[in-house]
Amino acid sequence: MKIVKILLSIMIILFAILELVKILPLDIANPIMLTSLATLLLLRSVEYKNSREKRGFILTCLTAVFVYVVVIYNVFIG
């Protein structure tokens, strides 16, 4: 799981840099970056679940779901 978290973090940073230097447009880089962030949050919530921290698990799950909803809204509606 540690390798997946590192890869997702690198993806987030890479797409943020590509967006900042105008290599990729906002319409392409932003959904990929936010989806990677939400997946990283879900992995973190699994770690909270395994360590039996209920508050951290609930907050990270809700945050991840919110980010997924924002991505779906921006891609399909916005």
ABEGO torsion letter per residue (X at the ends): XAAAAAAAAAAAAAAAAAAAAGABBAAAAAAAAAAAAAAAAAAAAAAAAAAGBAAAAAAAAAAAAAAAAAAAAAAAAX
